[in-house]
């Protein structure tokens, strides 16, 4: 779907960087998190339920190789010539003994057709020795590190039990970018405690990070999470967007973003069976089409209102 310059799109950028069409295959490599295993806490982030983004083949009873092979079978039916990126997605994929972490990456890279890695992690879980390894690997393979930023407001981060600060995010992003590694971030719009009337300040703080890539999505309330319980008790703390509200809010956000940041996505659609509050009933491509149409109506484009400091 050509956006005709409305924003920097991830797909064409990725094809250019890798030199071919590639598909990410999610992996659950049996990592945990420091706010789950007791180092920082045991409850995890209040919104977190990894079922919302793990495909059926992502089971820790299966090896990394088996998960990748099953993922390849799923995608190769339609795209037999496709190459793949091993996407270490569930929980914190840099957290553990260094040799064990690297061994998991190396196993994935041995799978035929896997040409690189995408590694999801937290800003407080990127040790220097692992950056040394990833810097060397990125000279030979495509490597993208995705940091869960979620929000730039420390009060909100504390409320959702992230266990790290925005300054820790800044430090991790800078260290990673300085190593020449592609670096992405993930934010959630509409977290309890955020100002849902004007996203400009938040967008500008995120823009101050030297990110290459940004994922954006709306807040969803997932059954069985602490945040769903909070919503049931205190719905006044939340602003759950309608689809049209969120489209305009996301456009406002994007107009205040640095114009060179690659935007990977705007929305997340968890399975309806997992939602504590009913979703919009829109497929991702339907949402993007509506967002692009609204941007054209408004004369909006990424970075239009970005202020260089």
C-alpha positions as CSV (number, residue, x, y, z in Angstrom):
1,X,0.0,0.0,0.0
2,X,1.8,3.2,-1.2
3,X,1.4,6.0,1.3
4,X,2.7,8.6,-1.2
5,X,5.0,10.3,1.3
6,X,2.7,10.5,4.2
7,X,5.2,8.8,6.5
8,X,8.4,6.7,6.4
9,X,7.2,3.1,5.9
10,X,8.9,0.1,7.3
11,X,8.4,-2.5,4.5
12,X,10.3,-0.7,1.8
13,X,13.1,0.3,4.2
14,X,13.5,-3.3,5.4
15,X,13.7,-4.6,1.8
16,X,16.3,-2.0,1.0
17,X,18.4,-2.9,4.1
18,X,18.3,-6.7,3.7
19,X,18.4,-6.6,-0.1
20,X,15.4,-8.9,-0.5
21,X,11.9,-9.5,0.6
22,X,11.9,-10.9,4.2
23,X,9.3,-12.1,6.7
24,X,9.7,-12.0,10.4
25,X,9.0,-15.3,12.2
26,X,8.2,-15.0,15.9
27,X,10.0,-17.2,18.4
28,X,9.3,-17.9,22.0
29,X,12.8,-18.8,23.2
30,X,11.8,-19.3,26.9
31,X,13.2,-16.0,28.2
32,X,11.7,-14.3,31.2
33,X,11.8,-10.7,32.5
34,X,13.4,-9.1,35.6
35,X,10.0,-7.9,36.8
36,X,8.7,-11.4,36.6
37,X,11.6,-13.5,38.0
38,X,12.0,-11.5,41.2
39,X,15.0,-9.3,40.3
40,X,12.8,-6.2,40.1
41,X,9.4,-7.8,40.8
42,X,7.1,-10.7,40.1
43,X,3.9,-9.3,38.6
44,X,5.2,-8.2,35.2
45,X,3.9,-5.2,33.4
46,X,0.3,-4.6,34.3
47,X,-0.8,-4.9,30.6
48,X,1.2,-7.9,29.7
49,X,-0.1,-11.2,28.3
50,X,2.2,-12.7,25.7
51,X,-0.6,-14.8,24.3
52,X,-1.7,-11.7,22.4
53,X,1.2,-11.8,19.9
54,X,2.5,-15.4,19.9
55,X,1.4,-17.5,16.9
56,X,0.3,-21.1,17.6
57,X,3.7,-22.5,16.7
58,X,5.5,-20.4,19.4
59,X,5.7,-22.9,22.2
60,X,8.6,-23.3,24.6
61,X,8.2,-27.1,24.4
62,X,9.5,-26.7,20.8
63,X,13.1,-25.9,20.0
64,X,13.9,-22.6,18.3
65,X,14.7,-24.5,15.1
66,X,11.3,-26.3,15.2
67,X,9.5,-23.0,15.7
68,X,11.3,-21.4,12.8
69,X,10.7,-24.4,10.5
70,X,6.9,-24.4,11.3
71,X,6.8,-20.7,10.7
72,X,8.5,-21.1,7.4
73,X,6.0,-23.7,6.4
74,X,3.2,-21.3,7.2
75,X,4.6,-18.5,5.1
76,X,6.2,-20.5,2.3
77,X,2.8,-21.7,1.0
78,X,2.1,-18.3,-0.4
79,X,5.7,-17.0,-0.8
80,X,8.0,-19.9,-1.6
81,X,11.0,-17.7,-2.3
82,X,10.8,-15.7,0.9
83,X,13.7,-15.3,3.3
84,X,13.2,-14.8,7.0
85,X,14.2,-12.9,10.1
86,X,14.1,-14.7,13.4
87,X,12.0,-12.5,15.7
88,X,12.8,-13.1,19.4
89,X,9.6,-11.5,20.6
90,X,8.2,-13.0,23.8
91,X,9.4,-11.4,27.1
92,X,13.0,-10.0,27.4
93,X,15.2,-11.6,24.8
94,X,18.6,-10.4,26.1
95,X,18.0,-11.4,29.7
96,X,20.0,-14.4,30.9
97,X,23.6,-15.8,31.0
98,X,25.5,-14.4,28.0
99,X,26.5,-17.7,26.5
100,X,22.9,-19.0,26.7
101,X,21.5,-15.9,25.0
102,X,24.0,-16.0,22.2
103,X,23.5,-19.8,21.7
104,X,19.8,-19.1,21.1
105,X,20.6,-16.5,18.5
106,X,23.2,-18.7,16.8
107,X,20.7,-21.6,16.6
108,X,18.2,-19.5,14.8
109,X,20.8,-18.3,12.3
110,X,21.7,-21.9,11.4
111,X,18.1,-22.4,10.1
112,X,18.1,-22.4,6.3
113,X,16.6,-19.2,4.9
114,X,17.1,-17.1,8.1
115,X,19.1,-14.0,7.1
116,X,19.0,-12.0,10.3
117,X,17.6,-11.3,13.8
118,X,15.0,-9.0,15.4
119,X,15.4,-8.9,19.2
120,X,12.8,-7.6,21.5
121,X,14.0,-6.5,24.9
122,X,13.9,-3.9,27.7
123,X,16.2,-0.9,28.1
124,X,17.6,-2.1,31.4
125,X,18.6,-5.5,30.0
126,X,21.4,-4.8,27.4
127,X,24.8,-5.6,28.9
128,X,28.0,-4.3,27.1
129,X,29.3,-7.8,26.3
130,X,26.1,-8.6,24.4
131,X,26.4,-5.3,22.5
132,X,29.9,-6.4,21.6
133,X,28.5,-9.6,20.1
134,X,25.6,-7.9,18.3
135,X,27.9,-5.2,16.9
136,X,30.1,-7.9,15.3
137,X,27.1,-9.8,14.1
138,X,25.5,-6.8,12.5
139,X,28.5,-6.4,10.2
140,X,27.6,-9.8,8.7
141,X,23.8,-10.2,9.2
142,X,20.8,-7.9,9.5
143,X,20.2,-7.1,13.2
144,X,17.5,-5.0,14.7
145,X,17.1,-4.4,18.5
146,X,13.6,-3.4,19.6
147,X,13.3,-1.7,23.0
148,X,10.0,-1.6,24.8
149,X,9.8,2.1,25.7
150,X,6.0,2.2,26.1
151,X,6.0,5.8,27.4
152,X,8.4,8.7,28.2
153,X,6.6,9.7,31.5
154,X,8.3,8.0,34.5
155,X,5.1,8.3,36.6
156,X,3.2,6.3,34.0
157,X,6.1,3.8,33.7
158,X,5.9,3.3,37.5
159,X,2.2,2.9,37.4
160,X,2.3,0.1,34.8
161,X,5.1,-1.6,36.7
162,X,7.7,-1.3,33.9
163,X,10.6,-1.3,36.4
164,X,12.7,1.2,34.4
165,X,12.9,4.9,33.7
166,X,12.8,6.9,30.5
167,X,16.5,7.9,31.2
168,X,17.4,4.2,31.1
169,X,15.7,4.0,27.7
170,X,17.7,6.9,26.4
171,X,20.9,5.4,27.7
172,X,20.2,2.0,26.1
173,X,19.1,3.4,22.8
174,X,22.2,5.7,22.5
175,X,24.6,2.8,23.4
176,X,23.0,0.6,20.8
177,X,22.9,3.1,18.0
178,X,26.5,4.1,18.7
179,X,27.5,0.5,17.9
180,X,26.0,0.8,14.4
181,X,23.1,-1.5,15.2
182,X,19.6,-0.8,13.9
183,X,17.5,0.3,16.9
184,X,13.8,0.4,17.3
185,X,11.3,1.4,20.0
186,X,7.8,0.4,20.9
187,X,5.2,2.8,22.5
188,X,1.6,2.4,23.6
189,X,-0.7,5.4,23.2
190,X,-3.4,5.8,25.8
191,X,-1.8,4.2,28.9
192,X,-3.5,5.2,32.2
193,X,-2.1,8.5,33.4
194,X,-1.2,9.9,30.0
195,X,-2.7,13.1,28.6
196,X,-4.9,11.9,25.8
197,X,-5.8,15.4,24.6
198,X,-2.4,16.3,23.1
199,X,0.3,13.9,22.1
200,X,2.8,16.5,21.0
201,X,5.0,16.5,24.0
202,X,5.2,12.7,24.1
203,X,6.1,12.6,20.4
204,X,8.8,15.1,20.8
205,X,10.4,13.3,23.7
206,X,10.4,10.0,21.8
207,X,11.8,12.0,18.8
208,X,14.8,13.0,21.0
209,X,15.9,9.4,21.0
210,X,18.2,8.4,18.1
211,X,15.8,5.7,17.0
212,X,15.8,4.3,13.5
213,X,12.3,2.6,13.8
214,X,9.2,3.1,15.9
215,X,6.2,0.9,16.5
216,X,3.1,2.6,17.8
217,X,-0.2,1.0,18.9
218,X,-3.2,1.8,21.0
219,X,-3.9,0.5,24.4
220,X,-5.8,-2.8,24.5
221,X,-7.1,-4.3,27.7
222,X,-6.3,-8.1,27.9
223,X,-8.2,-10.5,30.0
224,X,-6.4,-11.8,33.1
225,X,-4.0,-8.8,33.3
226,X,-3.6,-6.5,36.2
227,X,-4.6,-3.6,34.0
228,X,-7.9,-5.2,33.1
229,X,-8.6,-5.6,36.8
230,X,-7.7,-1.9,37.3
231,X,-10.0,-0.9,34.6
232,X,-12.9,-2.9,36.1
233,X,-12.3,-1.0,39.4
234,X,-11.3,2.4,38.1
235,X,-12.6,3.0,34.6
236,X,-12.2,6.7,35.1
237,X,-8.4,6.3,34.9
238,X,-8.6,5.2,31.3
239,X,-9.5,6.7,27.9
240,X,-10.1,3.9,25.5
241,X,-10.1,5.4,21.9
242,X,-12.7,4.7,19.3
243,X,-11.2,3.9,16.0
244,X,-11.8,7.3,14.6
245,X,-10.6,9.0,17.8
246,X,-7.4,7.0,17.6
247,X,-6.8,7.7,14.0
248,X,-6.8,11.4,14.6
249,X,-4.7,11.1,17.8
250,X,-2.1,8.9,16.0
251,X,-2.0,11.4,13.1
252,X,-1.4,14.2,15.6
253,X,1.4,12.1,17.2
254,X,3.0,11.4,13.8
255,X,3.0,15.0,12.8
256,X,5.1,15.9,15.8
257,X,7.6,13.0,15.3
258,X,11.0,13.4,13.8
259,X,10.5,13.0,10.0
260,X,13.2,10.4,9.5
261,X,12.0,7.8,11.9
262,X,10.7,4.7,10.1
263,X,7.2,3.8,11.3
264,X,6.6,0.0,11.5
265,X,3.0,0.0,12.6
266,X,0.2,2.2,14.1
267,X,-2.1,-0.4,15.5
268,X,-2.3,-3.8,17.2
269,X,-5.2,-6.2,17.0
270,X,-5.2,-8.9,19.7
271,X,-7.5,-11.9,19.3
272,X,-11.1,-11.0,20.2
273,X,-11.2,-13.9,22.7
274,X,-8.4,-12.3,24.7
275,X,-9.9,-8.8,24.9
276,X,-11.4,-7.6,28.1
277,X,-13.0,-4.7,26.2
278,X,-14.3,-5.2,22.7
279,X,-12.0,-4.1,19.9
280,X,-12.7,-2.2,16.7
281,X,-13.3,-5.1,14.4
282,X,-10.8,-3.7,11.8
283,X,-8.0,-5.7,10.2
284,X,-4.7,-4.0,10.2
285,X,-4.7,-3.2,6.5
286,X,-8.3,-1.7,6.9
287,X,-7.1,0.5,9.7
288,X,-4.0,1.7,7.7
289,X,-6.2,2.5,4.7
290,X,-8.5,4.6,6.9
291,X,-5.5,6.4,8.6
292,X,-4.0,7.2,5.2
293,X,-7.3,8.5,3.9
294,X,-7.7,10.7,7.0
295,X,-4.1,12.0,6.6
296,X,-4.8,13.1,3.1
297,X,-8.0,14.8,4.1
298,X,-6.2,16.8,6.8
299,X,-3.1,17.5,4.7
300,X,-1.1,15.8,7.3
301,X,2.3,14.1,7.0
302,X,5.0,12.8,9.4
303,X,7.1,15.6,10.9
304,X,5.0,18.5,9.7
305,X,4.9,20.0,13.2
306,X,8.2,18.6,14.4
307,X,10.3,21.3,16.2
308,X,14.0,21.0,15.8
309,X,15.7,21.9,19.1
